[in-house]
């Protein structure tokens, strides 16, 4: 979550499994490093309620380190617009006042993308789900149990993406009490924008990763794919699967990322149509043309469930996915095996 303060429990969870997907290293880049011609410069910071890593491979490490500082400055700038926890952000003002005039271009753009994904998922993806999420957070914090159906129904009345109006530079919400969370799309957007900024400054080998979202664009000038470790939804160590891919953008959503109960049945992913956490999938990994799209689609897949998610994702050009159900069975889109190379354990 953007700018959410990390607790010690969060730190342990994210350190152990929270990466969702983890870049284990560019196979050809190790060979390049061995020649002494280039060096890898990497830094990780606690931002956006998780850990953000920026990695550059370049012949001038001091300049690369300075560029990384610029990358983190961009992360912080975008967070100041898109974080619902920053009271001065455009999003926080929208949630507080029900409208924002002269909204930042980044917020306007991300809202248009969010509404499009809501349309193609039939409302399974809905950034106005925050009243439901807040209800669950408060209910489990206060009583250690989910809210009543009556409470859920009342909160559902405030959840409707069609009540979000974007016109010119103004964004408004149709009903008092409506509020938005961009947690399922903004992190991917921030990863994309930061990677794009660094590539624009002349860096051809760039990796930006934030929790389960990762942009690998330009990281493989040697022609070798990256090796990706997919977090096991039920293990604190090790990976469910390791694969190589030349795809540039990856995002993973899972029921283990922020769970309210030890059995993962109640978690931060809420189906906006029924007001409950979806019951079928434990994890959804999406490969797409950009991380923003992959981020939102991975959450959508968790809500839709195996059959509907695969049907939707199969219909979208350039999109592949790997879904894991709660029994740890794997399901993939028809082109996933061609897009990646699964490595032996």
C-alpha positions as CSV (number, residue, x, y, z in Angstrom):
1,X,0.0,0.0,0.0
2,X,1.4,3.4,-0.9
3,X,3.2,4.9,2.1
4,X,1.6,2.6,4.6
5,X,3.9,2.3,7.6
6,X,5.5,-1.1,7.8
7,X,5.2,-3.0,11.0
8,X,7.7,-5.6,12.2
9,X,5.3,-8.3,11.0
10,X,5.2,-6.6,7.6
11,X,9.0,-6.6,7.5
12,X,9.2,-10.3,8.3
13,X,6.5,-11.2,5.8
14,X,7.9,-9.1,2.9
15,X,11.5,-10.2,3.6
16,X,10.4,-13.9,3.6
17,X,7.8,-14.2,0.8
18,X,6.4,-10.8,-0.1
19,X,8.3,-10.2,-3.3
20,X,5.8,-12.2,-5.3
21,X,8.3,-12.5,-8.1
22,X,12.0,-12.1,-7.5
23,X,14.6,-11.4,-10.1
24,X,17.4,-13.9,-9.4
25,X,19.8,-12.4,-11.9
26,X,20.4,-11.9,-15.6
27,X,22.3,-15.0,-16.7
28,X,24.3,-13.1,-19.3
29,X,24.8,-10.1,-17.1
30,X,26.9,-12.2,-14.7
31,X,29.2,-12.9,-17.6
32,X,29.4,-9.2,-18.5
33,X,30.3,-8.4,-14.9
34,X,33.1,-10.9,-14.9
35,X,34.8,-9.1,-17.7
36,X,35.3,-6.1,-15.6
37,X,33.8,-3.8,-18.2
38,X,30.6,-3.1,-16.4
39,X,29.4,-3.1,-12.8
40,X,26.0,-3.7,-11.2
41,X,24.7,-1.0,-8.9
42,X,21.7,-1.7,-6.8
43,X,19.8,-0.1,-3.9
44,X,16.7,-1.1,-2.0
45,X,14.5,1.3,0.0
46,X,11.3,1.1,2.1
47,X,8.7,2.9,0.0
48,X,5.1,2.4,-1.1
49,X,4.5,0.1,1.9
50,X,7.0,-2.4,0.7
51,X,10.6,-2.6,-0.5
52,X,11.6,-1.0,-3.8
53,X,14.7,-2.1,-5.6
54,X,16.4,-0.2,-8.5
55,X,19.3,-1.9,-10.3
56,X,21.5,-0.5,-13.1
57,X,24.3,-2.2,-15.0
58,X,26.7,0.3,-16.4
59,X,30.4,1.1,-16.9
60,X,30.3,4.1,-14.6
61,X,29.0,3.0,-11.2
62,X,29.2,6.4,-9.6
63,X,27.0,7.9,-12.2
64,X,24.7,4.9,-12.0
65,X,24.4,5.4,-8.2
66,X,23.5,9.0,-8.8
67,X,20.9,8.0,-11.4
68,X,19.4,5.6,-8.9
69,X,18.9,8.5,-6.5
70,X,17.0,10.2,-9.2
71,X,14.9,7.1,-9.7
72,X,13.9,7.0,-6.0
73,X,13.1,10.7,-6.2
74,X,10.6,9.8,-8.9
75,X,9.1,7.1,-6.8
76,X,8.6,9.6,-4.0
77,X,7.1,12.2,-6.3
78,X,4.6,9.8,-7.7
79,X,3.7,8.5,-4.2
80,X,3.0,12.1,-3.2
81,X,0.2,12.1,-5.8
82,X,-1.1,8.6,-5.7
83,X,-0.9,7.6,-2.0
84,X,-4.1,7.4,0.0
85,X,-2.0,7.7,3.2
86,X,-0.4,11.0,2.3
87,X,-3.0,13.7,3.4
88,X,-1.6,16.1,0.8
89,X,-1.8,13.8,-2.2
90,X,-4.3,14.3,-5.0
91,X,-5.9,10.9,-4.1
92,X,-6.2,11.7,-0.4
93,X,-7.9,15.0,-1.3
94,X,-10.3,13.2,-3.7
95,X,-11.2,10.7,-0.9
96,X,-11.7,13.5,1.6
97,X,-13.6,16.0,-0.4
98,X,-15.3,13.8,-3.1
99,X,-13.6,15.7,-5.9
100,X,-10.3,17.1,-7.0
101,X,-9.8,19.9,-9.5
102,X,-6.7,20.2,-11.6
103,X,-5.7,16.6,-10.8
104,X,-2.2,15.6,-11.7
105,X,-1.8,14.0,-15.1
106,X,-0.5,10.8,-13.5
107,X,-3.7,10.5,-11.4
108,X,-5.9,11.2,-14.4
109,X,-4.1,8.7,-16.6
110,X,-4.2,5.9,-13.9
111,X,-7.9,6.5,-13.3
112,X,-8.7,6.1,-17.0
113,X,-6.8,2.8,-17.0
114,X,-8.5,1.6,-13.9
115,X,-12.0,2.3,-15.3
116,X,-11.1,0.5,-18.5
117,X,-10.0,-2.6,-16.6
118,X,-13.2,-2.4,-14.5
119,X,-15.2,-2.4,-17.8
120,X,-13.4,-5.5,-19.3
121,X,-13.7,-7.4,-16.0
122,X,-17.4,-6.7,-15.5
123,X,-16.7,-4.9,-12.3
124,X,-14.5,-7.6,-10.7
125,X,-11.8,-4.9,-10.6
126,X,-13.0,-1.7,-8.9
127,X,-10.8,0.9,-7.2
128,X,-13.8,2.2,-5.3
129,X,-13.6,-1.0,-3.1
130,X,-11.9,0.9,-0.3
131,X,-15.0,1.2,2.0
132,X,-15.2,-2.6,2.0
133,X,-11.5,-3.0,2.7
134,X,-11.6,-0.4,5.5
135,X,-14.6,-2.3,7.0
136,X,-12.6,-5.5,7.1
137,X,-9.5,-3.9,8.5
138,X,-11.5,-2.3,11.3
139,X,-13.6,-5.4,12.0
140,X,-10.6,-7.7,12.3
141,X,-8.6,-5.1,14.3
142,X,-11.5,-4.5,16.8
143,X,-12.9,-8.0,17.1
144,X,-10.8,-10.5,15.3
145,X,-13.7,-11.5,13.0
146,X,-15.1,-10.5,9.6
147,X,-17.9,-7.9,9.5
148,X,-21.6,-8.9,9.5
149,X,-23.5,-9.3,6.2
150,X,-25.5,-6.2,7.1
151,X,-22.3,-4.2,7.5
152,X,-21.0,-5.6,4.2
153,X,-24.2,-4.7,2.4
154,X,-24.0,-1.1,3.7
155,X,-20.4,-0.7,2.5
156,X,-21.2,-2.3,-0.9
157,X,-23.6,0.6,-1.5
158,X,-20.5,2.9,-1.7
159,X,-18.7,0.6,-4.2
160,X,-19.4,1.4,-7.8
161,X,-16.7,2.3,-10.3
162,X,-19.3,3.9,-12.6
163,X,-19.7,6.6,-9.9
164,X,-16.2,7.8,-10.6
165,X,-16.3,10.7,-13.1
166,X,-13.2,11.9,-15.0
167,X,-13.8,15.0,-17.0
168,X,-11.0,17.2,-18.3
169,X,-8.8,17.7,-15.2
170,X,-11.5,17.1,-12.6
171,X,-12.2,13.8,-10.9
172,X,-15.3,13.4,-8.8
173,X,-17.1,10.7,-6.8
174,X,-20.9,10.3,-7.1
175,X,-21.8,9.6,-3.5
176,X,-20.7,10.9,-0.1
177,X,-18.6,8.2,1.5
178,X,-17.2,6.8,-1.7
179,X,-13.4,6.5,-1.6
180,X,-10.7,4.9,-3.7
181,X,-7.6,2.8,-3.3
182,X,-5.0,2.5,-6.0
183,X,-3.0,-0.1,-4.2
184,X,-3.8,-2.7,-7.0
185,X,-2.5,-0.5,-9.8
186,X,-0.4,2.4,-8.6
187,X,2.7,0.3,-7.6
188,X,2.9,-1.1,-11.2
189,X,2.5,2.5,-12.5
190,X,5.3,3.8,-10.3
191,X,7.6,0.9,-11.4
192,X,6.8,1.6,-15.1
193,X,7.4,5.4,-14.7
194,X,10.6,5.0,-12.8
195,X,12.0,2.5,-15.3
196,X,11.1,4.7,-18.2
197,X,12.8,7.7,-16.5
198,X,16.0,5.8,-16.1
199,X,15.9,4.5,-19.7
200,X,15.3,8.1,-20.8
201,X,18.5,9.1,-19.1
202,X,20.5,6.6,-21.2
203,X,20.5,3.5,-19.1
204,X,19.8,0.4,-21.3
205,X,20.0,-2.2,-18.5
206,X,17.4,-1.3,-15.9
207,X,15.5,-3.3,-13.3
208,X,12.8,-1.7,-11.0
209,X,11.0,-4.0,-8.7
210,X,8.4,-3.3,-6.0
211,X,7.0,-6.3,-4.1
212,X,5.2,-8.4,-6.7
213,X,5.6,-5.9,-9.5
214,X,8.7,-5.8,-11.8
215,X,9.9,-4.0,-14.9
216,X,12.8,-5.6,-16.7
217,X,12.8,-3.5,-19.8
218,X,16.2,-3.1,-21.4
219,X,17.9,-5.3,-18.8
220,X,19.0,-7.9,-21.2
221,X,21.2,-6.2,-23.9
222,X,23.2,-9.4,-24.0
223,X,20.2,-11.3,-25.4
224,X,19.8,-13.5,-22.3
225,X,16.5,-13.7,-20.4
226,X,16.1,-13.0,-16.7
227,X,15.6,-15.8,-14.2
228,X,12.5,-15.2,-12.1
229,X,11.6,-16.9,-8.8
230,X,7.8,-17.1,-8.2
231,X,7.0,-16.9,-4.5
232,X,5.3,-20.1,-3.1
233,X,2.0,-18.9,-1.6
234,X,2.3,-21.2,1.4
235,X,6.0,-21.4,2.1
236,X,8.1,-18.9,3.9
237,X,11.2,-19.9,1.9
238,X,11.8,-21.2,-1.6
239,X,9.8,-20.7,-4.8
240,X,6.8,-22.3,-6.3
241,X,8.5,-22.2,-9.7
242,X,11.5,-20.6,-11.3
243,X,11.4,-19.6,-15.0
244,X,13.2,-17.5,-17.6
245,X,11.4,-14.9,-19.6
246,X,12.1,-12.1,-22.0
247,X,8.8,-10.4,-21.1
248,X,9.3,-6.9,-19.8
249,X,6.6,-6.6,-17.2
250,X,5.4,-9.0,-14.4
251,X,3.1,-8.6,-11.5
252,X,1.9,-11.1,-8.9
253,X,-1.1,-10.8,-6.5
254,X,-1.7,-13.3,-3.7
255,X,-3.9,-14.0,-0.7
256,X,-0.8,-14.3,1.5
257,X,0.3,-10.6,1.0
258,X,-2.0,-9.1,3.6
259,X,-4.1,-11.8,5.3
260,X,-6.5,-11.3,8.1
261,X,-6.6,-15.0,9.1
262,X,-4.0,-17.8,9.3
263,X,-5.8,-19.9,6.7
264,X,-5.7,-17.0,4.2
265,X,-9.5,-17.2,3.6
266,X,-10.0,-13.5,4.6
267,X,-7.4,-11.2,3.1
268,X,-6.9,-7.8,1.6
269,X,-8.3,-8.8,-1.8
270,X,-12.0,-8.2,-1.8
271,X,-14.5,-9.1,-4.5
272,X,-16.3,-5.8,-4.9
273,X,-19.4,-7.6,-6.3
274,X,-20.1,-9.8,-3.2
275,X,-18.0,-8.0,-0.5
276,X,-16.0,-11.1,0.4
277,X,-12.5,-12.3,-0.3
278,X,-12.4,-14.7,-3.3
279,X,-12.1,-18.3,-2.3
280,X,-10.5,-20.1,-5.3
281,X,-7.0,-18.7,-6.0
282,X,-4.0,-18.3,-3.8
283,X,-1.8,-16.4,-6.4
284,X,-2.0,-14.9,-9.8
285,X,1.0,-13.9,-11.9
286,X,0.5,-11.9,-15.1
287,X,3.0,-11.0,-17.8
288,X,1.9,-8.0,-19.9
289,X,3.2,-5.1,-22.0
290,X,3.5,-2.8,-19.0
291,X,3.6,-3.3,-15.2
292,X,0.5,-1.1,-14.6
293,X,-1.6,-3.4,-16.7
294,X,-0.1,-6.5,-15.2
295,X,-0.6,-5.2,-11.7
296,X,-4.4,-4.5,-12.1
297,X,-4.9,-7.8,-14.1
298,X,-3.3,-9.9,-11.4
299,X,-5.7,-8.5,-8.8
300,X,-8.6,-9.0,-11.3
301,X,-7.6,-12.6,-11.8
302,X,-7.7,-13.3,-8.1
303,X,-11.2,-11.9,-7.9
304,X,-12.5,-13.6,-11.1
305,X,-11.2,-17.1,-10.2
306,X,-9.6,-19.7,-12.5
307,X,-12.2,-20.1,-15.3
308,X,-13.3,-16.5,-15.8
309,X,-9.7,-15.2,-15.3
310,X,-8.2,-17.5,-17.9
311,X,-11.1,-16.7,-20.3
312,X,-10.4,-13.0,-20.0
313,X,-6.6,-13.2,-20.1
314,X,-6.7,-15.4,-23.2
315,X,-8.6,-12.7,-25.0
316,X,-6.1,-9.9,-24.3
317,X,-3.2,-9.5,-26.7
318,X,0.2,-9.8,-25.2
319,X,-1.0,-11.1,-21.9
320,X,0.0,-14.4,-20.3
321,X,-0.7,-15.7,-16.8
322,X,0.1,-18.4,-14.2
323,X,-2.6,-19.0,-11.6
324,X,-2.2,-21.1,-8.4
325,X,-5.3,-22.3,-6.6
326,X,-5.6,-22.9,-2.8
327,X,-4.6,-26.5,-3.3
328,X,-1.4,-25.4,-5.0
329,X,-2.5,-26.6,-8.4
330,X,-1.2,-24.5,-11.4
331,X,-3.2,-23.2,-14.4
332,X,-1.8,-21.2,-17.2
333,X,-2.9,-19.3,-20.3
334,X,-2.2,-21.2,-23.6
335,X,0.7,-19.0,-24.5
336,X,2.4,-19.0,-21.1
337,X,4.7,-21.9,-21.7
338,X,5.8,-20.3,-25.0
339,X,6.5,-17.0,-23.3
340,X,8.7,-18.4,-20.5
341,X,11.1,-21.3,-20.0
342,X,10.4,-23.2,-16.8
343,X,13.6,-24.2,-15.1
344,X,14.1,-27.5,-13.1
345,X,14.0,-27.1,-9.3
